[in-house]
Amino acid sequence: MSNPEDRGPTLGVLLHQAHALIDRRRFAQARQILAAAALSHPDDPQLLYLTAFIDYSEGKLDDAEKTVQSVLLQNPEHYGGRTLRAELYEARNQYAQAELVWIELLRSYPEDANLYASYAELMMRTLHLDKAQRLMQEGLRLEPDHARCLYVAALLHIIQGRSSDPENEHLQRLVTQYPERIQTLLTLVVALNQRGDNQGALRVAQQLLRLRPDSPQFLNLVKELKFQTHWSLLPLYPMQRWGWAGAGVVTVIGIGVVNISKSQLTSNVATVIGVIWLAYVVYSWVWPQILRRLI
Amino acid sequence: MSSREELERALLSNPFNVELRTEYARVLLEGGDPQAALAQFELLLSQSATNAAAQVGAALALQRLGRETEALQRYAAARNTPGFQPEPTLEARLEKAKPAAPARFTVLQGGKSDTVVNFVPPPGRERIGFADIAGLEDLKRTVRLQIIEPFLKPGIFAKFKKHAGGGVLLYGPPGCGKTLIARAVATECHAEFMSIGIADVLSMWIGESERNLSSLFDKARHSKPCVLFFDEIDALAYSRSKAQSEHTRQVVNEFLAQLDGFGADNQGVLILAATNMPWDVDSAMKRPGRFSRSVFVPPPDAEARARIVELKLAGVPHENIDSRAIGATTSHFSGADIEGVVELAKDYVLEEYVSNGTERSIQQDDLVRAAKNMQPSTLDWLRTARNLVKYAGADASYSDVEKYLKTHKLV
């Protein structure tokens, strides 16, 4: 983003204020300031860019796209406009177009670690993990402590199945250098959940929700983890931990026990075991659905 | 003592272990990385504001970073925290440090008029007391006990060892009278009222926010007794963990330094703040000596709503209005929402006049119809508060909200 102070006092001041309001997620007030500034500077690219950024943040993708086009019409090299264009393509799942924009940007700014992180995130999303890995190596070579690069690198580490590896160096650095950042906490939730430490993941997710109590994403995350850690689901631990494989093993063991009890034990005891097994099967199908609604 | 790497690995598995993190922060400090140590101590404090060891650790880290004044401010604040253990180096330095003379009064106008904010209170505002605020008796009682009496009679609170210093944060849904309460507090305290709104805060972001803030506190000290009120405090003290820009974090740091008011005499200045989004306020603001006391300002109760209806109808043609009935049917409506109901009722009457030429007064049915057509604006806020209370394991500062939600069967 270019320096707003370069644009003369009035517009510079208004851009500064709008920028500060956006940083505090006070979009409505930022919009008012930008609208007032637009009366005297309707074609200023920075002003248009901030307007587009607010639209994008509020999910008004069509409006944001139109305004980004105006930004790039005024100044085709506008950094913010170009990055926002890539983000908009990603938001619409147009990954190939987004990749082209990131590549163009990297040609213009080959030493910008943030761009490597953005491009790597896209590659991660499209499961080009090796490419994402190489991009991250380059980003971290340029800026070893870049928060977003560390975040993407830590997530890559987890996705690549090394979640139980305690040497997730990137996550360690995130936790120690940016302990309060939302991205750090989010990565930590994923890592703890992958390791099977759902209680730990729940506590971190609750901290996330305390930071953003209006976020449906964090609310759902907490609800899901509360569900997974609920005491009444303890008998279903094998299914929760190992999925269908766990369910298969439990079924085989259950049927085996019922069959053995039929042949080895008295009919009364065998009936009781059969009923218990049936109740367990019913509970495993019905109770999780009910509990999900209760939570 | 474990090595730095061992502690990092252990923290990864157990990020909420306070002892582990404290030890890690100390290792960082001893290992010559005070910046990283400070980040860890700050994190501990965001999890528990009354962690005396973390306060002292943060003070030591600040001292090693060469931020002597901040270090002493932090150490002075730590002394009031339960479980405090003196630290000899800082103790000696604090003893040597003499209280600074109150800063000179800063000229607010002239010269660089676009960089320094003029905090002159708007003229001609009538004073509002508790008698002018209808209903909300529980809230008034709380405010009197927690804010007004400690300000007027600090001696009696000191006798009972009740900490009465620091600012008070008023929070609640928008349009429910937080500003009105703050103004009434100033009247009840027989004090000058200085209100800093979002427009002033916006100006503070430009250039010399440090000078702006210090001018403001200076002015408050010169207008004793004075209530210094920050409206929408989240705009000024936005959570640093959420902020992207370095400037936002800097403004918070400056505000914290001013609040700590080390060496400056804040006696006779009551600092109040209001916010609709307490979760966006930096956690450091809620530490002892700053805004350690929070008061929840709920939507008006039925009696208050009825009174607002009466006030809004004053001087407007109306007949057979049962304001109590309207108050009873507008649960969760804010003061602003009630005003909206009355405005909508006026529109119905005027619409009829324009289409039929029939002139009549506002009647009960108009208000009932208007109330049915409006949704209380507080519901979004209450839903968010519910997420905090029910799912996020919110701390004790939200206990009043929890009580409100339970009483109204919203949780």
Contacts between the chains, C-beta under 8 A, distances in Angstrom:
chain1	res1	chain2	res2	distance
A	9	B	114	6.5
A	13	B	114	7.0
A	13	B	206	5.7
A	16	B	205	6.5
A	16	B	206	5.9
A	17	B	202	5.0
A	17	B	205	6.2
A	17	B	206	7.3
A	19	B	245	7.4
A	20	B	202	7.5
A	20	B	205	4.5
A	20	B	245	7.4
A	20	B	247	7.0
A	20	B	248	6.7
A	21	B	202	7.7
A	21	B	235	7.8
A	23	B	238	7.4
A	23	B	243	5.7
A	23	B	244	5.5
A	23	B	245	4.9
A	23	B	247	8.0
A	23	B	248	5.1
A	24	B	234	7.1
A	24	B	235	5.9
A	24	B	238	4.7
A	24	B	243	7.4
A	24	B	248	6.9
A	24	B	280	7.3
A	25	B	242	7.8
A	25	B	280	7.8
A	26	B	235	6.7
A	29	B	198	7.0
A	166	B	9	5.2
A	166	B	12	6.7
A	166	B	13	7.4
A	167	B	9	7.8
A	168	B	12	7.2
A	171	B	12	6.5
A	172	B	8	4.8
A	172	B	9	7.2
A	172	B	12	5.9
A	175	B	8	7.4
A	175	B	11	6.2
A	175	B	12	6.1
A	175	B	15	6.6
A	176	B	8	5.9
A	176	B	11	7.5
A	176	B	24	7.8
A	176	B	36	6.5
A	176	B	39	7.9
A	176	B	40	7.5
A	177	B	36	6.7
A	177	B	39	7.0
A	178	B	39	8.0
A	179	B	39	6.2
A	179	B	40	6.8
A	179	B	43	4.5
A	180	B	42	7.6
A	180	B	43	5.8
A	180	B	46	6.5
A	180	B	240	7.6
A	180	B	241	3.7
A	181	B	241	6.2
A	182	B	241	7.1
A	182	B	242	6.9
A	188	B	12	8.0
A	188	B	15	6.2
A	191	B	12	7.6
A	195	B	13	8.0
A	197	B	13	7.3
A	200	B	13	7.5
A	200	B	14	7.0
A	200	B	15	7.1
A	200	B	16	7.6
A	203	B	15	8.0
A	203	B	16	5.7
A	204	B	15	6.5
A	204	B	16	8.0
A	206	B	391	7.1
A	206	B	392	4.9
A	206	B	393	4.9
A	207	B	392	7.9
A	209	B	387	6.4
A	209	B	388	7.3
A	209	B	391	5.9
A	209	B	392	3.9
A	210	B	279	6.5
A	210	B	388	6.6
A	210	B	392	4.6
A	210	B	393	7.6
A	210	B	394	6.4
A	211	B	239	6.9
A	211	B	241	6.6
A	211	B	242	6.4
A	211	B	279	6.8
A	212	B	242	7.8
A	212	B	279	7.4
A	213	B	279	5.3
A	213	B	384	4.8
A	213	B	385	7.3
A	213	B	387	4.5
A	213	B	388	4.5
A	213	B	392	6.1
A	214	B	384	4.6
A	214	B	387	7.3
A	219	B	387	5.4
A	219	B	391	6.3
A	222	B	391	4.7
A	222	B	392	6.8
A	223	B	391	6.8
A	226	B	391	7.1
